[in-house]
């Protein structure tokens, strides 16, 4: 009530946010703090030119979201809250520190399908792509933005396809820039998988994207989630493109078949990874040239090993 009675007074809103922040370490206060997300974001939108209020508001939201995550609570934000966050993104598009906080918030809340839908409605995707282009070197921002793109694409609809097509090149640039950063590569591979499922890649994208995904697997073979989602992304490409299939077996850094055998042996006990590898092989066998390579590499033995390892799956 204190904040709502004086929306237009910046000092009142700032003190209100500071007061709320004093309760974040109190576990008993969490259910009440959760109800304040709309109040906090509206205060931020009302005083969007105040950088300090934006930073303090974002830090408070992050504290609340971290507590929610720790307690297994999914926070769903309505369209008005999504609109408030977008207003901050657009007003402070050049502030790297603030955007890093905001993108982390967006990644955390986009895990909710309701929130993902509301972020799409307010038109967040072009802004995410602009942020990625501007701060391509920033691994935290890239990690978070690719996470949001994955959530929006994987639960998207045909109406998003045109705007998401622009995300393919940007996400590929992120992956290329951060190949040695396992967390960012994992996030970018997941986003590319979701974009491929939505049919956002064109004929010109298949060869470079296949090569890039193979590079990501080579650089990060021990990361199970990256291997799983990278394999699923490759399967999605091979499903629709012979160019992708031929690139897979003729890549200048080594055949994708050898790579798949290597990552399988690293993760043979992980049903998620093995399932993704099997799906990839299912797409590989539709091309005669690939089948010949598979037979010469004794992939039939690998399949037999998988059947023994997972007899009832």
Backbone torsions as a table, in degrees:
resi	resn	phi	psi	omega
1	UNK	NA	-37.2	178.7
2	UNK	-58.3	-45.4	-179.5
3	UNK	-74.1	-40.8	-176.3
4	UNK	-68.8	-23.6	-179.3
5	UNK	-76.5	-15.7	-175.0
6	UNK	-141.9	55.9	-177.5
7	UNK	-55.8	-36.2	-171.5
8	UNK	-83.7	-3.8	-178.8
9	UNK	-100.9	109.2	-174.1
10	UNK	-60.6	-40.3	-177.6
11	UNK	-62.3	-37.4	179.0
12	UNK	-65.4	-44.9	-179.5
13	UNK	-65.2	-40.0	179.3
14	UNK	-63.3	-43.7	179.2
15	UNK	-66.8	-36.5	177.5
16	UNK	-62.4	-44.3	178.3
17	UNK	-64.2	-42.2	177.8
18	UNK	-61.8	-40.0	179.9
19	UNK	-65.7	-43.7	177.6
20	UNK	-62.2	-38.0	-179.5
21	UNK	-62.8	-24.5	-179.3
22	UNK	-71.3	-12.1	-177.9
23	UNK	-101.3	-1.7	-171.0
24	UNK	-66.3	-25.1	179.9
25	UNK	-84.9	-5.1	-179.5
26	UNK	-93.7	106.5	-177.9
27	UNK	-59.1	-30.9	-179.9
28	UNK	-69.2	-21.3	-177.7
29	UNK	-86.3	-10.8	-173.7
30	UNK	-55.7	-47.5	-179.0
31	UNK	-58.4	-30.8	179.6
32	UNK	-78.8	-40.6	178.6
33	UNK	-60.9	-35.3	-178.8
34	UNK	-59.5	-30.0	-179.1
35	UNK	-77.6	-9.9	-174.6
36	UNK	-94.5	2.5	-177.1
37	UNK	-59.3	-39.5	-179.1
38	UNK	-68.5	-39.3	178.8
39	UNK	-64.0	-44.5	-178.7
40	UNK	-62.5	-48.4	-176.6
41	UNK	-69.2	-32.6	177.9
42	UNK	-68.4	-38.2	175.7
43	UNK	-61.9	-39.7	178.4
44	UNK	-63.6	-43.1	-179.0
45	UNK	-68.6	-38.9	-179.1
46	UNK	-63.6	-35.4	-178.8
47	UNK	-118.6	49.9	-171.8
48	UNK	-64.3	-21.0	-179.7
49	UNK	-79.6	-14.0	-179.0
50	UNK	-83.7	106.4	-177.8
51	UNK	-64.0	-42.1	-178.3
52	UNK	-62.2	-42.2	-179.8
53	UNK	-65.9	-36.7	177.9
54	UNK	-63.7	-45.6	-179.0
55	UNK	-64.8	-46.0	179.9
56	UNK	-63.4	-40.3	178.9
57	UNK	-64.4	-42.8	179.0
58	UNK	-64.4	-42.2	-179.9
59	UNK	-64.3	-37.5	177.3
60	UNK	-67.0	-44.2	177.7
61	UNK	-60.1	-40.7	178.6
62	UNK	-63.0	-40.6	177.9
63	UNK	-61.4	-43.8	179.8
64	UNK	-64.4	-43.9	-179.0
65	UNK	-66.8	-37.6	177.1
66	UNK	-63.8	-39.2	176.3
67	UNK	-65.6	-40.4	178.9
68	UNK	-61.8	-43.7	178.9
69	UNK	-61.5	-42.4	-179.2
70	UNK	-64.1	-29.5	-178.2
71	UNK	-98.7	5.8	177.9
72	UNK	72.2	25.1	-179.2
73	UNK	-97.6	126.3	176.4
74	UNK	-89.6	121.4	-178.5
75	UNK	-94.5	117.2	177.7
76	UNK	-103.1	123.6	-179.5
77	UNK	-102.0	137.3	-179.2
78	UNK	-80.9	178.5	-173.5
79	UNK	-64.5	-34.4	-179.6
80	UNK	-65.9	-38.9	177.6
81	UNK	-68.2	-42.4	177.2
82	UNK	-59.1	-39.6	178.9
83	UNK	-65.0	-38.4	178.6
84	UNK	-64.0	-44.0	179.6
85	UNK	-64.9	-38.9	178.8
86	UNK	-64.7	-36.7	178.2
87	UNK	-60.1	-40.6	178.2
88	UNK	-67.3	-42.8	178.2
89	UNK	-56.2	-46.0	-175.0
90	UNK	-74.1	-35.9	-178.6
91	UNK	-72.0	-31.1	-175.3
92	UNK	-119.6	43.2	-173.6
93	UNK	-63.8	-16.6	-179.1
94	UNK	-102.8	-0.9	-176.4
95	UNK	-92.5	102.8	-172.6
96	UNK	-64.1	-41.9	-178.1
97	UNK	-63.9	-46.0	-179.5
98	UNK	-66.9	-42.1	179.8
99	UNK	-63.8	-33.8	177.0
100	UNK	-61.6	-42.2	177.3
101	UNK	-65.4	-47.2	-177.4
102	UNK	-62.6	-42.8	-178.7
103	UNK	-66.3	-34.1	175.6
104	UNK	-64.6	-42.4	177.0
105	UNK	-60.2	-47.8	-178.1
106	UNK	-61.3	-39.6	178.3
107	UNK	-63.2	-43.6	-177.0
108	UNK	-66.1	-42.7	-176.1
109	UNK	-79.4	-23.8	-177.5
110	UNK	-70.3	-10.2	175.2
111	UNK	-63.6	-23.0	175.2
112	UNK	-82.6	127.7	179.5
113	UNK	-61.0	-35.5	178.4
114	UNK	-62.0	-47.4	-179.8
115	UNK	-66.2	-41.6	178.7
116	UNK	-57.9	-42.7	178.7
117	UNK	-63.7	-41.3	179.9
118	UNK	-69.4	-33.9	175.7
119	UNK	-66.5	-38.0	175.8
120	UNK	-63.8	-42.8	-177.2
121	UNK	-60.3	-38.9	-178.2
122	UNK	-82.4	-5.5	174.1
123	UNK	83.4	44.9	-175.4
124	UNK	-76.6	-23.7	-169.1
125	UNK	-60.7	-49.1	178.5
126	UNK	-58.7	-33.2	178.6
127	UNK	-68.9	-39.3	176.7
128	UNK	-61.3	-41.9	-179.1
129	UNK	-66.6	-38.8	177.3
130	UNK	-63.4	-41.3	178.7
131	UNK	-62.7	-44.7	-179.8
132	UNK	-62.3	-42.7	179.6
133	UNK	-63.2	-39.5	-175.2
134	UNK	-75.6	-35.1	-174.6
135	UNK	-121.3	45.2	-177.0
136	UNK	-59.7	-28.4	-177.6
137	UNK	-79.1	-16.7	-174.1
138	UNK	-83.8	108.4	-174.1
139	UNK	-67.1	-34.3	-179.9
140	UNK	-65.9	-45.0	179.4
141	UNK	-64.6	-43.7	179.7
142	UNK	-62.6	-43.2	178.7
143	UNK	-58.6	-47.9	-176.4
144	UNK	-69.0	-46.4	-177.1
145	UNK	-64.0	-39.3	177.0
146	UNK	-65.6	-34.3	175.8
147	UNK	-63.5	-40.4	177.5
148	UNK	-67.0	-44.7	179.5
149	UNK	-58.7	-40.6	177.8
150	UNK	-59.7	-47.7	-178.8
151	UNK	-62.3	-41.8	-178.2
152	UNK	-71.4	-38.7	-178.1
153	UNK	-74.0	-41.1	-174.5
154	UNK	-68.8	-25.6	179.2
155	UNK	-112.3	19.8	-174.2
156	UNK	-80.2	-176.9	176.7
157	UNK	-134.2	174.7	-174.7
158	UNK	-60.7	-24.7	180.0
159	UNK	-66.4	-19.8	-179.2
160	UNK	-89.8	-9.5	-167.5
161	UNK	-60.7	-42.3	-176.2
162	UNK	-62.1	-46.0	-178.6
163	UNK	-72.2	-30.5	179.3
164	UNK	-73.8	-23.7	178.4
165	UNK	-59.0	-33.1	178.1
166	UNK	-69.8	-16.6	-178.6
167	UNK	-78.1	-19.9	-175.9
168	UNK	-62.9	-50.7	-177.7
169	UNK	-67.1	-38.7	-179.7
170	UNK	-66.5	-44.7	179.7
171	UNK	-65.5	-37.5	176.8
172	UNK	-63.8	-38.9	177.7
173	UNK	-63.9	-38.4	176.5
174	UNK	-61.8	-47.5	-178.3
175	UNK	-63.0	-43.3	179.2
176	UNK	-61.3	-41.2	-177.6
177	UNK	-70.4	-33.6	-171.1
178	UNK	-118.6	32.5	-178.6
179	UNK	-56.0	-32.3	-176.9
180	UNK	-87.6	-3.8	176.7
181	UNK	-98.7	104.1	-173.6
182	UNK	-57.3	-42.7	-177.0
183	UNK	-66.2	-44.4	179.8
184	UNK	-68.2	-42.3	178.0
185	UNK	-59.9	-40.8	179.3
186	UNK	-62.1	-44.1	179.6
187	UNK	-65.1	-42.2	-179.7
188	UNK	-68.1	-39.9	177.5
189	UNK	-61.7	-40.8	178.8
190	UNK	-63.4	-41.1	178.9
191	UNK	-65.0	-42.7	178.8
192	UNK	-63.9	-36.7	176.1
193	UNK	-60.5	-48.8	-179.8
194	UNK	-63.0	-39.9	179.2
195	UNK	-65.6	-37.5	178.3
196	UNK	-67.0	-37.7	177.8
197	UNK	-63.3	-32.0	179.6
198	UNK	-82.4	0.1	179.1
199	UNK	72.1	32.3	-174.8
200	UNK	-87.2	-9.7	-179.1
201	UNK	-88.7	144.4	176.7
202	UNK	-101.5	174.3	179.6
203	UNK	-56.7	-34.6	-178.6
204	UNK	-73.2	-14.1	-177.4
205	UNK	-88.9	-22.0	-168.8
206	UNK	-62.3	-48.2	-177.2
207	UNK	-65.7	-52.9	-178.8
208	UNK	-65.1	-33.2	-179.6
209	UNK	-70.8	-40.0	176.5
210	UNK	-60.6	-46.8	179.1
211	UNK	-60.0	-42.8	-178.3
212	UNK	-66.2	-41.2	178.1
213	UNK	-65.0	-39.2	176.0
214	UNK	-62.4	-41.1	177.3
215	UNK	-61.2	-41.1	-179.9
216	UNK	-63.0	-41.2	177.9
217	UNK	-65.7	-39.8	179.3
218	UNK	-65.1	-38.7	-175.9
219	UNK	-77.8	-24.1	-173.8
220	UNK	-134.8	53.2	-173.5
221	UNK	-67.1	-19.9	-176.7
222	UNK	-86.4	-8.8	-178.1
223	UNK	-88.2	106.5	-172.0
224	UNK	-61.7	-43.4	-177.6
225	UNK	-65.4	-41.7	178.0
226	UNK	-62.8	-44.8	-179.9
227	UNK	-62.4	-43.4	-180.0
228	UNK	-63.4	-52.8	-176.2
229	UNK	-71.7	-32.8	174.5
230	UNK	-64.6	-40.7	177.4
231	UNK	-65.6	-39.5	178.4
232	UNK	-66.8	-37.3	176.8
233	UNK	-64.6	-43.1	177.0
234	UNK	-62.1	-42.0	178.3
235	UNK	-60.0	-40.4	-180.0
236	UNK	-64.5	-37.4	178.6
237	UNK	-70.7	-45.7	-179.1
238	UNK	-65.1	-26.8	-179.7
239	UNK	-60.6	-32.2	-172.3
240	UNK	-118.1	-5.1	-172.7
241	UNK	-138.9	120.7	173.5
242	UNK	-70.7	-29.6	176.7
243	UNK	-59.5	-43.7	178.3
244	UNK	-62.9	-40.1	-179.1
245	UNK	-64.4	-44.1	180.0
246	UNK	-68.5	-36.7	176.1
247	UNK	-63.1	-37.9	-178.8
248	UNK	-58.9	-38.8	-176.1
249	UNK	-96.7	-10.3	-176.6
250	UNK	-118.2	12.1	-178.9
251	UNK	-54.6	136.8	-173.9
252	UNK	-63.1	-21.1	-178.8
253	UNK	-93.4	1.7	178.8
254	UNK	131.8	152.3	-178.7
255	UNK	-65.4	140.4	175.9
256	UNK	-64.4	-24.4	179.2
257	UNK	-64.7	-46.0	176.7
258	UNK	-59.7	-40.4	-178.7
259	UNK	-64.5	-42.8	179.5
260	UNK	-63.8	-38.9	176.9
261	UNK	-62.5	-40.6	-178.9
262	UNK	-65.2	-47.2	-177.0
263	UNK	-71.1	-30.2	175.3
264	UNK	-61.7	-45.4	-178.4
265	UNK	-66.6	-25.8	175.7
266	UNK	-75.1	-30.9	-171.8
267	UNK	-125.4	31.1	-172.7
268	UNK	-64.7	-16.6	178.3
269	UNK	-93.1	-3.2	-176.4
270	UNK	-97.3	108.0	-176.1
271	UNK	-63.4	-29.5	178.8
272	UNK	-65.9	-46.3	178.9
273	UNK	-66.6	-45.8	-178.6
274	UNK	-62.8	-39.4	177.1
275	UNK	-61.9	-39.7	178.7
276	UNK	-66.9	-40.6	177.7
277	UNK	-62.3	-41.8	178.9
278	UNK	-64.4	-40.4	178.4
279	UNK	-64.3	-39.4	177.0
280	UNK	-62.6	-44.4	179.7
281	UNK	-64.7	-33.9	177.5
282	UNK	-60.2	-39.5	178.8
283	UNK	-74.8	-30.6	-178.5
284	UNK	-65.0	-36.6	-171.4
285	UNK	-74.0	-3.8	177.7
286	UNK	-80.2	-6.1	-178.6
287	UNK	-115.6	122.7	-174.5
288	UNK	-57.8	-44.0	-178.3
289	UNK	-62.4	-36.8	-179.8
290	UNK	-70.8	-40.0	178.9
291	UNK	-59.7	-42.9	178.8
292	UNK	-59.2	-42.9	177.8
293	UNK	-65.8	-39.3	179.7
294	UNK	-62.1	-43.2	-179.9
295	UNK	-66.3	-40.1	179.8
296	UNK	-67.5	-24.8	178.8
297	UNK	-94.1	8.2	177.5
298	UNK	57.7	42.6	178.0
299	UNK	-69.9	-20.0	177.3
300	UNK	-64.0	-32.8	177.1
301	UNK	-68.2	-39.6	178.3
302	UNK	-62.0	-41.2	178.1
303	UNK	-63.5	-38.4	176.8
304	UNK	-63.7	-40.5	177.6
305	UNK	-61.4	-40.2	-180.0
306	UNK	-65.1	-40.9	179.3
307	UNK	-63.0	-35.1	177.6
308	UNK	-71.4	-41.1	-177.4
309	UNK	-68.4	-37.1	-177.4
310	UNK	-127.9	70.7	-173.3
311	UNK	-67.6	-24.7	-176.3
312	UNK	-108.8	10.4	-176.7
313	UNK	-102.5	NA	NA
